[in-house]
Amino acid sequence: MCLALVATPASAHPVGVPGEPNCFGQRISHGSSDHGLTPKERAAGLQEVVELALAGEFGPESQAFALEFFGTDGVSVKEMTAWVRLNCSDTPFEG
């Protein structure tokens, strides 16, 4: 459903295995250490993808999901970490 929202600048290549306990820590650490991005910068990168989804670039399902999950006020660090947790769960969004 949300294929487009999985691809963010800090997740250009797979890190951490969804469903494993250390997935979240690996992904958060990777964004900082390997990409040199702060959590605020990662949230801004995710915001760019969310804006495309809200504009309907990825279809109505992605648009509805982006609106429900992130809203229209901009992606916060808290929302970015919730997104990482969701994608590290046993049932992550994958395309």
N, C-alpha and C positions, 0 to 999 in steps of 0.2 A: 504494500500500500504506500509506504513512504520512502521509496527508493531514493529519491532526491535528497531527503533530509539526512540520510546516513553519511553522505560524502561531505565532510567538513575539512577545512585546511589541516587540522591536527590529526585527522584520521585517514590520510591519503594511502596508508598501507596498514594492514591488520596488525593490531597489538592487543594482547590479552585475548583469552578465550572466553566467549560468553558462557555463563553458567559456572565458571570456576571462581573461587573466592577472591583471588588476587587480580581479577580482570580490571576492576575499577581502579585500583591503585596503579597498575601497570599503565593504563591509558592516561590517567592524570599525570603521572610521573613522565611518561613519554612526551606528552605535549610540552612540558616545561623543559626537560633535559635535552631531548633530541631536536625539538623545533624552536626552543628558546622563547616560547610564548607564555605569558602570564595567563591565569584563568580569565582575567578581564579581556585579554586579546583573543582568547579562544572563544569567548562568548560573542565578541564582535564578529569573528569569522563565521560563527554559526548564524548570527543575525543576517548576514548577507544571503545565506541560503534560505533562511526563513522568509526574507523579503521577496525572493523569487517565488517561493511557494505561495505566499499570500497574494501575489500578483497573478496567480493562476498558471505560472510557467510549467508546473509539473502535473497539472490536472486538478480536477475538483476535489478528489479524495485527499491529496497532499495539502491542498489549500485549507480544507476543513480541519485536518489534523493540526496543521501549523497554527491555525487560529485558536483551536481548543487548547493545545499544549503550551504554546508560547504567548498567545495574545497579540496585542498590537503595540505594547509599550516598549519593545526592545527586549532582547534576550539578556537576562541577568546571569551572573555567575552561578547563582543557585539553580536556575533553569538549565544552564549548560551542564552542571554536575548531575542533575536529575536525568538529563538526556543520556549522559555517559552511563549512569546506573541502569537505565532502561535498556540500553544497547548491550550491557554486560549481563543482563538477566538470562534465564534459561530460554526465554522466548523473545530474543532481540528482533528489531525490525531489520530485515535484510531483503535486498532486491533480487 
